[in-house]
Structure formats: C-alpha cells, structure tokens
Amino acid sequence: MQCSYFEAGRCRSCTMIELPYAVQVETKSARARQLVDAALAPEVAAAIAWMEPFTGPESGFRNKAKMVVAGTVEAPTLGILDPAGAGVDLQGCGLYPPVLAAAFAPLAAFVTRAAMEPYDVPARRGELKSIVATVSPDGELMVRFVLRSTEALARVRKHIPWLLDQVPRLAVVSVNVLPEHKAVIEGEREIVLTENETLRMQVNGIDLHLRPQSFFQTNTAVAAALYREATAWIAVADPRSVWDLYCGVGGFALHAIAPGRSVVGVETSREAVASASISRDELVGAGVPGAASASFVAGDAMAYAVSQPSPPDLVVVNPPRRGLGPELAGWLERSGVATVIYSSCNPATLAGDLAAMPSLRPARARLFDMFPQTSHGEIAMLLQRV
C-alpha cells in the first residue's frame, strides 16, 4: 500500500507499511507464536495447531475513523496532531473505504457551518475535540461530535438537515460531551440527535446494533471471519451453556445461539448491552431457535463469574489489551470450565494469561489480521481442560 502521508513524514501510524503485506502477516504470526511458546512448557507449545492466518483487504478496511479536529472554524483539519499539537489533515488516508472517506469533506464543512471551534490542545481552548465516523457493511453511517460542552449543541441541531442532505446514508448523529483535558476518546454523556439510535452492522447474517458508545471491531470483514471460526469451535464442543465475557455488542454470544443452549453475555458498557439485547430480541422475533435462551448483563466479568452458583460448559473471553489479569485467569483455572475461546488483541498479555491457566491447554490458534499496515493483530485460541 502506498501512502503519501507516510512518505512525506506527516503520519507514521502505519508502522509496517513499507513491508510487503505477506511479510507483515508472517511477522505478526511469528511474534505471536514466539510469545505464546515462551509462556508454555515446550511439549504444550508444540501441540498447538496454528492455522493459516486469516487476512482481508490491506487498504480500505477500517469501518471507523477517529479524526482529531484541529485548525480553525474556517479551515478545520481532520486527522491527527503532530508533536507540537498542530493538526495534520488525513482526509485522504487509504485505510478508509470510499463511502466513509466521502463523508470527510462534508463533515469538515459542517464544522464551519455549525461554528464549532476546534480544540487547541496546547492552549486548552476550543470546543470540538474529534469526529468519530463509523460505516456499516451496507454503507450507512454513524457520526459523533466529541465536544467539551453543549455550547454548540443548538447550532449542531440546526444544521443537521444540511448534513443529512450532504451525506444521504447518514443514519445516526450524536454529540458526546468530554469536558476534561485528557487523552481519551469520549466522555460519559451522549446526546443522540437523530431518530435512529443504532447503526445496524450485519455480520454473517446477524444484525448487530451499534450504539454510539458501543465497541465494535474495526475491521468488519475480518471480524466476521473471527466469529465464524469461534462458532465452528463452539459447534464441535457442543456446550449446553456459554458465557461471553467482555461481550461488547454481542458478536460472539449471538453467534453461539443454538437450540437447547443457554448463552449469557457480560459487558460493563450498558450501551453495548442495550445494543446486544436489541439484536437478541430481533432474533427471537424472527423465530431463531435458541434465541430466547440468550441474555445480556451489564457488569464486571469477574464479579459476574464469582456470583454464579456454577460455571458454564464454555467461556468466550475477548478482553481489552491489558488481558484477563490474575483474578479472572485464576478463576478460569479453578472453575472447571471445560472449554475457553480466547480472542486477544495483545499476544503479550495473552501469553501471561496462558501461563496463569496451566490446566487449560491451547489446542488451536489463528491470527486474524484485523489491523493491516501495523504490528497489531487479533489471535483466536481454543483452550481445552486437561
């Protein structure tokens, strides 16, 4: 993939872009295997069946753009900040699909029209921190304006009809309020400004509903393959009960639904749980066998696990980059759970968690290249109790 921003030194986010894509994938796969092997006994590591890495397009794959807004009201930049805190406009970034990239110019014009002053990080002055835009597989969009206050809210509301005219597939618009001066993506308060409150992300024939504050994998095509792999592993194990811990909008849990099986998804984000529950209700309404036996709980994964009278037959875990941590890994080790499917975005913390769960032996593993041009990847691993 060629990138004029990288070549000019304006953006260096794609740290592996100078390597052929096949070399990128092999490098990531080898690093993951090295970290995992180092955490396990040699005979355990040797028994893991590493499958061929799954890859998708190496450009135009990102379904979400988190664009820092800088510059001025009259000439805003959408992209990142340089080391001095000045804006670097990246509207032509090749990581975004055409339908998402086409929305950037109207969004920049909307900043001017609604008179939202870009936030000046060095001076700690201004209102608009970032614009987060997400595209669904069928081309609909969700746009969030992250503001320091509601000062510009009335102007944003006033000009939404103009924005909808410029971006006809725009389904959801919201304002997120983040008053603090700190490097986080969003604040707690979300104000939805459209009739639609969720973006429908169809994955493998299942409609996942994405609310503004819900997490979803950045690469839809590769996420779909990840869910298919997990579904195949679950089918072989044929559990009567499944927990999906860190379930997000319910991707793994909704794919695990089957007749005679109870499925519970647990997630701290109430927005994500609400999204997953909408998807479950639609499956129930469509008469999907087993859908009525699926439920979603807003809460901490560890707190939920220890509060239950007995463990399930199978647990899916998809933790953030910090991994499971000693408490949850320790609980899984002691629980007696027969099968664990671990989806990890950080092979280093995956390796640490595996070392804490010696009774759960890795049987199969696969790299899903969710983030081409970078050193990051998603590792799916099937663990079985011995």
N, C-alpha and C positions, 0 to 999 in steps of 0.2 A: 504494500500500500504506500503510495506517495503522498506526502503532506507538506504543503508549502509553509505551514506554520512551524513545523518541526525543523525543516531545512533552514528557515530564517532565524531559528532560535527563539521564536516567540512563545512556543508551548512545547514542553518536554514531557508531557504526561504519558505519552505512549513510549515507554522506555525500551520496548523491544521492536519498534517499528523498522529498524534498519536490518533486522534479521528476516530471512525468508520465513514465510508462515509455518512451513513444515518444521523448521528448526525451532521456532518459538514453542510449538506444541511439544516437541520431543524434549526440549529443555525443561519445560514445566513438569512434564510427566516424570522425567528422571529425578528432578528435585523432590517431588512428592514421594516417590519411591524411596529415595535416599533418607528422607526424614522419617518416614514410617518404619523402614527397615532398622534404623538406628534405635528406635524405641522398643523393638521387639526382640525376643530370642531368635537366633538365626533360623531355627527349624520352623518357627511360627511365620517369620517373614517369607521364607522360601515357599511356604504353602499357599500364599495369596495368589489368586488368579487375577492378574492385571489384564483387563480388557483393552481393546484398541480405543484410544481417546476419541471422544465424540467432538466434532467440530462443525461450525456453521460458517456463514459468510465472514470474511475478515474485515469487512467495512460495511457501513450502513446497518449495523446490527443493534445499536442502542435504542431501547424504547423510551428512555428517559434522558432529558437534558436538564442538568442543574447549572443554570447560567448565572454567574455573578454579574450584577449590573453595576456599572461604574460610568465615568464620564459626566455628562451634563444632561439636563432635561431635554435640551435641543439636540444633543448628539450623544445618546447613550451607547455604551458598549455592552455586549452580551457575551460572556465568556469566562475568563479567569482574571486574577490580579497578578501583576508582576511583583518582584521582590520589594519594590517601593510602594506597593499598594495601588498602583495605577491600573486601569482596565486594559485588558487585551481582548479585542473582539474576535470571537471564534465562530461567527455565524456560518462560515464555510467548512466547518470541521467535517471530515469524511466519515466519522463514526456514526452519524445520524442518517436514518433513511430519508428519502426525498420528501415524504409527506410531513415529517417532523421539521426538517430543515426549512421547508417552505413557509412555516409559521413564524420563523425568527424575525424576518423583516417587518411583518405586521405587528408583532409584539414590541419591537423596538419603536415603531411609530406610535403604538398605543401608550408607551411610556411618556412620549412627548404630548400626546393628545390629552391624557389624564393628568399631566403636570405632576408626575411622581419624581421627586428629586432623588437621583441615585445616591446611595450611601457612600460617603467618603470615609474609608476605613482609617487612614492616618489622622484625619481631622475629627473623626467620630461625629460626623454631621450628615444629615440627609435622612431619607425615608425608605427608599426601595433597595433592599439588600440583594435579592435574587429573584429569578423567574424559574420555576420548575415546570417543565412541559413533558407530558407522557403521551405516547401514542399506542393505541390498541392494534391488534392484528388486522382489524377491518378498517383502520385509518381514522378512527375517531380520536379526539384529543382531550386531555385534561390540562388546564393551566392554573398554576398557583402563583400569586404575587406575594412574596415574603416581605412584609413591611414592619417598620419599627413601631408604628402606632396605627390608629384608624383615621389619622388626619386626612388621608387621600381617599378614604372609602367612598364618600359620596361621589367624587369625580370618577372613580373606577366604575361604580354602578351606572352613572350617567352614560358612559361611553361604551358599555358592554354591547349594546346593539350594533355599534360600528365595528367592534372586534368580531362579533359573530358574522357580520356581513363579509369581512375580510378573510375570515377563517371558517368556512361553512361547516366543516366537520368538527368544530369545537363543541364538545358536549358538556364539559364541567369547567366552571371558573370559580376560584375561591381566593380569599385573602387570608394569609397566615400572619399572625402578629408575633414578632420576635423583638421585644424591646431591648434585650441585653446586647452588649458589645462582646460577642464571643463567637468562636468559630464552630457554630452548629448550623444545621440546615434549616431548622424550623422551630417555632415556638409551640406552646400548648394550645393556643386559641386558633380555631379555624372558622372562617365565615364563608359559607358556600353561597354564591351569588346567582346560581342558575337553578332551574327546576330539577335537572338531573344532579344527583349527589354522588353517583358512582360511574366509573368508566368500566365498561364491560370488556374483559380480556378473555377471549375464547381460546382455550388451550386443550388440545386433544378432545374437542367436542364438549368440554365443560366450560360454562361461563363463570369465570372468576370475577367478582365485583371488586374493583379497586376504589376505595375512598381516598380522599386527599392525604390523609396521614397514615396510610397503609403501606407496608413494604411489599414490593414485588421484584422478582429477579430482573436484572437489567436487560437480559438477552432472551426474548420470548421464545425463539426457535430452539435454543439450547435448553432453556427451562422445560419446554415441552418434552424434549428427549430425556431429561433427567427424571421427570415424573413418570415417563413410560418405563424407564429402567426400574425405578423403585416399585412400580405397580407389578412388573414381572416378578421381582424378588418376593413381593408380598404374596402373590398368587401361589408361588412354589411353597412358601411357608404355611399358607392357608390358616392364618390365625383366626380365632374367634373374637379376639379383642385387640384393638390397636390404639395406641396413643401417639399423637403427632405433637411433640413438644417444640416450641418456637414455631407454631404453625403458620404465622403470617395470615394471609387471606385464605388459607386452607388448601393450598396446592396439593400437598401430599395426602392430607386427610380425605379430601373429596375424591381423589383418585383411588383411595383404599376402600371405598364403599363397595360392599358386596352383600348378597343375601346371607342372613344368619350371623353377621359380623357387627359388633359394636365399634364405633370409631369416635374418639374424643380428640379434639384439637385444643391446645392450650397456648395462649399468647398474651403478653402483657398489654398490648395495644387494644383498647376497646374498639377503636375504629376498625382494626383488622378483623376482630371477632364479629363485629356487626356485618362486615363485608362477607365473611365466610358463611355466616348464618343465612344471609340472603341467597347465596349460591345453593346452600343445602335445601332451603325452602323451595327453590325453583326445581331442584331435582325431585323432591317429594311430590310437588305438583305435577311433574312430568311422569310420575309413576315409576321412577327408577328403583328397582329392588334394593332394599337395604338402606336407602337414603334416610328414612325416618329414624334409623338407629344411630345416626351421626349427630354429634352435638359439639358445641364450641364454648370454651370457658375463658373468661378474661382473668388472668392471674399469672403468678410466677411458676415456672416449670417445676422447680424443686419443691416449693410449698405444695403444689398440687400433688406431686408424686407421693410425698410422705403423708399426705392427708387421706389417701385412699386405703381401703381395707386390704386390697390385694393388687399386685401388679398385673398388667395385661400380658398377652402372649408375645406381642411385638411392639417395639417402640421405634418411632422415627424421630430423629433429632436433627435440627438444622439451626445450630446456634450462630450468634454473631462471631466476628473474627476472634474474640477472646476465648472461644471454645466453651466446653461444658463447665470447666472448673472442677476442683477436687470434690465438692459436695455432691453435685449431680453425677459425676463419673463414679464416685464412691457408691452412691445409691444404686446405680445401674449394676455395678459389680456385685452388690449384695442382694439385689432384688430377686434373682431367679428368673428374670425375663429371658426367654429362650432366644429371641432374635432382635437385633438392633440394626437399623439402617441409619447410617451417619452421613449426612450431607454437610461437607465442610468447605468454607471459602478460605481456610487458612491451614495448610498442611502442617505447619509447625505446632499449632495448638491441637490439631487432630492427633499428632504423634504423642503429645503429652497426655491427652485423654486416653489413648490406647494403652499407654504404659500403666495407667491407673485402673484399667479394666482387664486384667490378665485372663479372667475366666470367659471373656467374650473375644473369641478368636476371629480375626479378619479372614473371610473366605474369598470374597471377590471385591474388586475395586476398579474404578474407572474415572479418568479425568474427563470432565465436561468443560470445554474451553468457553466459559461464559464471557471472558474479557480479552479478546484478541488484541494484540499490539502491546500488552502489558504482561507483567510477571504473575498476575493473579489468575487463578482458575478454581473450579469447583470440583471437589473429589467426592464421589459417592462410594460408600463402602458398606458391604454386608458383613455383619458380625454375628457369629453363632456361638452359643454357650457350649462349653466342653466340661 
